[in-house]
Amino acid sequence: MNAMENELNQYIKIMARSILMVIVGLFMLGPAASAHSIQFEINKQAPVVSVHAFFSETSPLAGSSVNIYAPGEDQPYQTGQTDKRGVFAFVPSVPGDWVLEIDDGQGHMHKANISIDEKFIKGDNPGGESQEDEAEESGAEPVMGEETVSSAGIPLFYKVIFGLALIFGITGIYYGMRAKQSATKNE
């Protein structure tokens, strides 16, 4: 039984060191890994919706393929590429949830929904005045709204942590069962 305890203690020490090294590595590499998840800034200024796609503030998604789908449509409403700043713009023709697909051609692909309401299409605001009239009175540009959307789903950093935790958990269960079987044989 003493040999079994020594083997189990040795295994626990090895696993503890491995887990500690992985955690330290993830904290060091985490920001770099999450910097390559696609993020969006969506700016709605009637009648144009512009999308700024980037990996990080200093790394735009330049030259990436873009498809825009109108609500309920299977064929693209508009296709194109982002400019060197990672910007793409379109003019929606109907209200609803528009779908933006972006692909940099290097394995980074993302979809986002952009909600467009009837007021945006008409260029009206809730007060009934047109945006142009209101803009002339205030001296400001007409703005329907602005929203920032980061990449959908779970960030890559957390996916990596979850995957490694799953691997270590399964490995721990396997070696725990193996140690239990070995202990049963020695008795």
BELLIN-V299008 format. One record per backbone hydrogen bond with DSSP energy under -0.5 kcal/mol. CO is the residue of the C=O (numbers start at 1). NH is the residue of the N-H. Records with the same first field share a line. If there is no record, write none. Layout:
BEGIN
CO->NH / NH
END
This chain:
BEGIN
1->5
2->6
3->7
4->8
5->9
6->10
7->11
8->12
9->13
10->14
11->15
12->16
13->17
14->18
15->19
16->20
17->21
18->22
19->23
20->24
21->25
22->26
23->27
24->28
25->29
26->30
29->33
30->34
31->35
33->36
34->37
39->54
40->149
41->43 / 52
42->44 / 147
43->45 / 50
44->144 / 145
45->48
48->45 / 50
49->90
50->43
51->53 / 88
52->41
53->61
54->39
56->59
59->55 / 56
60->62
61->64
64->82
65->103
66->80
67->101
68->77 / 78
69->99
70->73
78->68
80->66
82->63
83->63 / 86
86->53
87->83
88->51
90->49 / 92
96->98 / 116
98->114
99->69
100->112
101->67
102->110
103->65
107->109
108->104
110->102
112->100
114->98
116->96
117->121
118->122
119->123 / 124
123->131
125->128
129->125
130->134
131->135
132->136
133->137
134->138
135->139 / 140
145->44
147->42 / 149
148->150
149->40
155->158 / 159
156->160
157->161
158->162
159->163
160->164
161->165
162->166
163->167
164->168
165->169
166->170
167->171
168->172
169->173
170->174
171->175
172->176
173->177
174->178
175->179
176->180
177->181
178->182
179->183
180->184
181->185
182->186
183->187
END
